[in-house]
Amino acid sequence: MAFEISKLMAKELSSVGMNLNFSPIADVATNPKNPVIGNRAYGKTAEEVAKFCSAVVRGHLAGGVQPCAKHFPGHGDTSTDSHFALPAVDTPIETLKKREFLPFQKSFKSGCSFVMSAHVMMRTIDPKVPATLSSKILKDILRKQLRYSGIIISDDLEMKAITDHYGAAEAPRLALEAGCDLLIYRSEPAARAGYESLVQAIEAGKLSADTVVEAAQRSRELKKKVLLPYQSVNIAEIGDRLAVLERRTSRCIAQILS
């Protein structure tokens, strides 16, 4: 069911010009007091979440949309919402490997080429900064230990877990240096300000241009491989295409549930 519904979701997204979706959520819901993941997670065990993530990834790819697993290395065991504060957990690294990492690894094996970082401080790995700003987590663990070679996308850099502790001007530089390839901003003014702060950091010698070039090159190569050529959308036809997909979705769900 997860595969079929994800495939239909992807086809609807594709029909309106979307080629990337920030899904699936690969977090394991192990903390009942978690205020932000909760029922967004597919389950309470790594095996259950991994199974759903694999299906959602494969469904998106079959429907022509790239999936993005989130939030690495895991946001399921927190009791704080990173939109408003900085969560910190003391989960042992061995537990993380057996539990939190498993759904991400399954997603990667299923063809997922994008992963989003978590604004969560994993104190057993890096007690100084959250995962989005941690080279120990993004480079040493995600790149080297898990051998992930796709795109790393930051979570929204306007969230208070970042802005209240590391500053809007410094955060984009820290994220790129930690290993992020793309940075998310929910508003255009903040995105432009982040861009300007990166330009200033390069000009001041605080950020290596090579770091930016390497991230850009990785993005270009993957874009060329899985996102191009971009299929433009005929606005006048969108209504008809979505209506067809809606009927197909209803029939598909009815067949699955029958």
Summary of the structure (lengths in Angstrom):
residues: 258
radius of gyration: 18.8
end to end distance: 11.7
largest distance: 63.7
contacts: 871
relative contact order: 0.12
helix: 53%
strand: 10%
